[in-house]
Amino acid sequence: MTTTLPPTHRALVLDQIGQPLRVETRPRPQITPGTAILRVLTTGLLSYSREIYSGSRKYSLPTPSVPGNGAIGRIVAVGPDATTLQPGDLVFVDIYIRGRDDPTVAALSGVHDGHTVFSRRMMHSEWRDSTYAEYARFPLENCYALNEKRLLGSPSEGGLGYTVEDLLYLAVQLVPFGGLRAIGVDMCDRVIVSPATGAFGSTAVQVALAMGASVIAMGRNTETLEKVRGFFGAAYGEDRIQTVPITNNVEQEVAGLSRFGEADVFFDISPPEAAGSSHVKSAIMSLRHSGRACFMGGQREDLGIPTFYLMRRNLTVKGKWMYERGDVVKLIQMVEAGILKLGQEGGARTVGRFPLEKWQEALDVAAERAGPGERVVFNP
Ligand SMILES: NC(=O)c1ccc[n+]([C@@H]2O[C@H](COP(=O)([O-])OP(=O)(O)OC[C@H]3O[C@@H](n4cnc5c(N)ncnc54)[C@H](OP(=O)(O)O)[C@@H]3O)[C@@H](O)[C@H]2O)c1
């Protein structure tokens, strides 16, 4: 089931962590059983992609390899064992790759080769190349067909009127959705999101609101915090989102949080540099009896968790890396149903759009424009 494809394609190559990337013309990926080949239409960058490839954020990746991130692509070929996927399908490409013989083994294609010898074995062979290329090969199960007519169609014909780049926001929404679902966030839960001013944190606010919860958003930057509140308050109801600044004064933060009553859930999505931030302690101390906390942040140091509160209030603490397959399916359903918005209505927009050759500029803009809804993309 293949169409005529060019024998070569252009890809961004990471020869070694810490070395400059370069664009190379190389043989196009070949179809094998269990895989799909897609033409990459658009693929995103993280605010910390530059730190990953420069080595300052100690992530491990196979080299040489094609780095990458979540993408929207069009399938051009599928392996002989494909069932429903077929050439021509518009798909969301999920970079969270799991072992087929052991799904607890996982890694992020183009971002991180995982935390075990087994994940490295998986990523250093079959799946070493990711999406910063014209063509990419991915496991069939990582390609999720999208309802193109509904998502990209014009509103006058029952479509949602999104652009292909708008669809990339799925990759951002999925991260907090995985964590919020893992601790069973439900209608009317009161959820503390912190920090809520970054790319994933602000999206966690949107996703929690769309799941029917109300949100208390915490952050150091009160101006950005107010922007998040203003935007999502207008979209989901002003009384459903409140803010409390991170002041690194636990007493002050707990007093601020208590104004809104006890919280059901605390969702942490801190970057490594937030290790030691007071918000973890303050948020845990503000949870009700039997409350839940989910840690998705990347802090490397141990956090100051007040265990006395965990014990006395029967709190549940859960860590979460990424999300489950069922979460991806459910999130796409929510977006296609119009319950969870993308594009301007979802507070997201493209602030930088680059060809592969402009990789340095793309990495710089992504680092500088980290924040709510601001997206930088490669359109290979
Ligand atoms: N578990 C998972 O599956 C998963 C997946 C993806 C990412 N992550 C983690 O999520 C982290 C956040 O990603 P992102 O893309 O949202 O990053 P980002 O856009 O760079 O946002 C970082 C956020 O952290 C805040 N912050 C920075 N330093 C802080 C400090 N010292 N104290 C308190 N807040 C501080 C920033 O607020 P200011 O505006 O005040 O600077 C901003 O809100 C990543 O670094 C990664 O470790 C986890």
The ligand as a Tripos MOL2 file, in Angstrom:
@<TRIPOS>MOLECULE
LIG
   48    52     1     0     0
SMALL
NO_CHARGES

@<TRIPOS>ATOM
      1 N1          5.7560   14.6730   33.1710 N.am      1 LIG1
      2 C1          5.7140   14.8860   31.8750 C.2       1 LIG1
      3 O1          5.2450   14.0490   31.1070 O.2       1 LIG1
      4 C2          6.2170   16.1800   31.3110 C.ar      1 LIG1
      5 C3          6.0260   16.4520   29.9530 C.ar      1 LIG1
      6 C4          6.4860   17.6600   29.4410 C.ar      1 LIG1
      7 C5          7.1450   18.5680   30.2700 C.ar      1 LIG1
      8 N2          7.3280   18.2580   31.5820 N.ar      1 LIG1
      9 C6          8.0140   19.2150   32.4900 C.3       1 LIG1
     10 O2          7.2510   20.4180   32.5020 O.3       1 LIG1
     11 C7          8.1490   21.4890   32.6310 C.3       1 LIG1
     12 C8          7.4780   22.7800   32.2030 C.3       1 LIG1
     13 O3          7.4120   22.8180   30.7770 O.3       1 LIG1
     14 P1          6.8960   24.1010   29.9800 P.3       1 LIG1
     15 O4          7.0420   23.8240   28.5380 O.co2     1 LIG1
     16 O5          5.5680   24.5150   30.5080 O.co2     1 LIG1
     17 O6          7.9930   25.1620   30.3970 O.3       1 LIG1
     18 P2          7.9480   26.7190   30.2260 P.3       1 LIG1
     19 O7          6.9700   27.1320   29.1720 O.co2     1 LIG1
     20 O8          9.3630   27.1380   30.1100 O.co2     1 LIG1
     21 O9          7.3390   27.2200   31.6090 O.3       1 LIG1
     22 C9          8.0440   27.1430   32.8030 C.3       1 LIG1
     23 C10         7.1480   27.6040   33.9410 C.3       1 LIG1
     24 O10         7.8420   27.4500   35.1620 O.3       1 LIG1
     25 C11         7.8280   28.6870   35.8730 C.3       1 LIG1
     26 N3          9.0710   28.8100   36.6460 N.ar      1 LIG1
     27 C12        10.3350   28.8950   36.1750 C.ar      1 LIG1
     28 N4         11.1910   28.9570   37.1940 N.ar      1 LIG1
     29 C13        10.4520   28.9220   38.3330 C.ar      1 LIG1
     30 C14        10.7730   28.9670   39.7120 C.ar      1 LIG1
     31 N5         12.0280   29.0520   40.1290 N.pl3     1 LIG1
     32 N6          9.7550   28.9100   40.6050 N.ar      1 LIG1
     33 C15         8.4840   28.8130   40.1910 C.ar      1 LIG1
     34 N7          8.1110   28.7730   38.8880 N.ar      1 LIG1
     35 C16         9.0920   28.8350   37.9800 C.ar      1 LIG1
     36 C17         7.7080   29.7370   34.7960 C.3       1 LIG1
     37 O11         7.1650   30.8660   35.3810 O.3       1 LIG1
     38 P3          7.7670   32.3460   35.2620 P.3       1 LIG1
     39 O12         6.8970   32.9940   34.2380 O.co2     1 LIG1
     40 O13         7.5890   32.8740   36.6070 O.co2     1 LIG1
     41 O14         9.2200   32.2180   34.8310 O.co2     1 LIG1
     42 C18         6.7320   29.0420   33.8530 C.3       1 LIG1
     43 O15         5.4200   29.1260   34.3530 O.3       1 LIG1
     44 C19         9.3260   21.0710   31.7670 C.3       1 LIG1
     45 O16        10.4950   21.7490   32.1460 O.3       1 LIG1
     46 C20         9.4070   19.5790   32.0070 C.3       1 LIG1
     47 O17        10.3450   19.3000   33.0200 O.3       1 LIG1
     48 C21         6.8850   17.1020   32.1130 C.ar      1 LIG1
@<TRIPOS>BOND
     1     1     2 1
     2     2     3 2
     3     2     4 1
     4     4     5 ar
     5     4    48 ar
     6     5     6 ar
     7     6     7 ar
     8     7     8 ar
     9     8     9 1
    10     8    48 ar
    11     9    10 1
    12     9    46 1
    13    10    11 1
    14    11    12 1
    15    11    44 1
    16    12    13 1
    17    13    14 1
    18    14    15 2
    19    14    16 1
    20    14    17 1
    21    17    18 1
    22    18    19 2
    23    18    20 1
    24    18    21 1
    25    21    22 1
    26    22    23 1
    27    23    24 1
    28    23    42 1
    29    24    25 1
    30    25    26 1
    31    25    36 1
    32    26    27 ar
    33    26    35 ar
    34    27    28 ar
    35    28    29 ar
    36    29    30 ar
    37    29    35 ar
    38    30    31 1
    39    30    32 ar
    40    32    33 ar
    41    33    34 ar
    42    34    35 ar
    43    36    37 1
    44    36    42 1
    45    37    38 1
    46    38    39 2
    47    38    40 1
    48    38    41 1
    49    42    43 1
    50    44    45 1
    51    44    46 1
    52    46    47 1
@<TRIPOS>SUBSTRUCTURE
     1 LIG1         1 GROUP 0 **** ****
